[in-house]
Amino acid sequence: MAKKILVVDDDPSIVEYLVSVFEDNGYATCTATDGGEALEVAKAEKPDLVTLDLEMPHEWGPRFYRKMSQDPGLKETPVIVISGLSGIHLAIRRAVATINKPFEPATVIAAVKEAIG
């Protein structure tokens, strides 16, 4: 069974691009456009990994991460931060990788493979 990645980003073109990259590499995907929606999707879908934008409307990435890390069923889920903000490596210290936008798909896939195979 394919490993599942939750893509959290408010930019529909980024979401679509990441979903196609992941699916082309054999991963299943689910998506959310902000932190509030992402928590509900994560609880329902139980992803193997989350890619997380930091700056989103309604509820931004670090707040979602705090809530996710308090959920016993989700707290061990690895997170890759993908953001255009500077200093992103400081936002979520337990992230398995931080990738700046714009990004190369090979960089993202390499980080995913290192985190979940």
N, C-alpha and C positions, 0 to 999 in steps of 0.2 A: 504494500500500500504506500502511495506517495506521501512524503512528508508535507505538512501544510504550513504555509506562511501567511500571516495576517499582515496586509499592507495598510498602514495608517498614514494618510496624507490628504490634505484638503484640495490639492490640485488634481483634477480628473485626468489630465494628460500624464502626470507622473504615475498615478495609480494604474492607468491603462498600460503604460510602458513597463512598469515593474511586473505587473501581472503577466504580460506577454513574455518577458525575459524569464520569469520563474517557470511558467508553464512550458516554455520551449526547452527548459532544462529538467523537466520531469517532476516539478513540484506542483502540488495543489495549492490553491489560493483562496483567500477570503479578504474582504476589504472593509474599511471604515473611513469616514471623512473627518472625524474629530475624536478627541479623547473619550467623550461620553459614549458615543456610539461604539467606539473600539472596545470598551470594557464589556459591553453587552455581547458583542460579536465574539470576543475572546472567551467569555464564559460559555457561550453556546458551541463554538467551534473547536475549542481546545487546540490552538495552533502549536506547532513545534517550534516556531520562531516568529518574532514580530519585527517588521521594519517600521520605524517610527519617525515621522516628521516632528519637529519641536514646535513650530509656530503654526497654530491652527485656530480657527474661530471656536467659540464656546468653551472648549476645554483643551488646553495645550498639552504637548507631549509629556513634560515632566510630571504634571499632575496626574495624567493617565498612568504613567509608570508607577508613581507612588501607590495609587489605588490597586494596580495590578499586582505589585509586589506584596501587598497585604492580603491577597487572596491565596489561600493555601493551595488551590488547584492550579494557580498561574504563576506563583512567585518564582519558580525555577525556570520559567520560559525565557530563553535568551532573546535579547533585543539588540538590533542594529539600528543606530541612529543615522538617518539620512536627512540632512538639512542644509539650507543655504545660510544659516546663521553662523557667525564667527564664534569661536570658543565652544563648539558643540561637544568637544571631548570632555568638557567640564559639567555639562548639563545632567548627564546620567552616568555616574561613575561606574556602575556595574554593566554598562553596555559592552557587548562582546566586540563591537567595532563601531567606529564613527566614520561616516563617509560624507564628504561635502558635495553639494549640488553645484554645478552640473557634475555628473558622474559617468564613468564608463561601466557598461553592464558587466564586463569581466571582473571588475573590482568588487561589485556587489555579489556576483556569483561565487567568487573566491571566498568572501567573508561568510556567506551562507554555508558553503561546503565545509569550511573550517569549523563552523558552529554546530551544524547538524548532519553533515555528511551529504 
